[in-house]
Amino acid sequence: MDAYDARMSEERVDPLAVEAQLCLAVSAAARALVGFYRPLLEPLGLTHPQYMAMLALWQHGDLSLKELATHLHLEPPTASPIVKRLEAMGLVERRRAGGDERLLAISLTERGRDLREQAVGIPATMLDGLGMTVADADRIRAAVDELLAAATRAAPARPALPPGA
């Protein structure tokens, strides 16, 4: 009996019960949270992924596609269509960086910078709507960051299924 089996039998939880799955709780919470953002982002004309990209650009200024993707925990090919759409909306400009044709620099346009003023109240509106405090959000974010770090560390060495599974 391994440590997981021991914990599950101590807690008398079926390890295959759907409600025991961490992945379900996290993905359901993420979907619900993104859905909560939707009506707040509609007046800005942004989807949630576009909003995340704008947040990164407002915070960090000009970024390469790779840097933006890293901030968003995405691969560059996944971030690229988001940037293309933001460019089509007139919020960002894409240009080749320096002398390297492979590097793409993304910068805010004046319109993209101005949009920040309309978005500044969204975090507080979210917390109010959820009935949460900043401390609540910080606690949850820290737990999710810990989960992300653990999953990232474990990714290269994913455990094999136990014998007989």
Secondary structure as UniProt FT lines:
FT   HELIX           3..11
FT   TURN            15..16
FT   HELIX           18..20
FT   HELIX           22..41
FT   HELIX           42..44
FT   HELIX           48..60
FT   STRAND          63..64
FT   HELIX           65..71
FT   TURN            72..73
FT   HELIX           76..88
FT   TURN            89..90
FT   STRAND          92..96
FT   TURN            98..99
FT   TURN            101..102
FT   STRAND          104..108
FT   HELIX           110..119
FT   TURN            120..121
FT   HELIX           122..130
FT   HELIX           134..154
FT   HELIX           155..157
FT   TURN            163..164
//
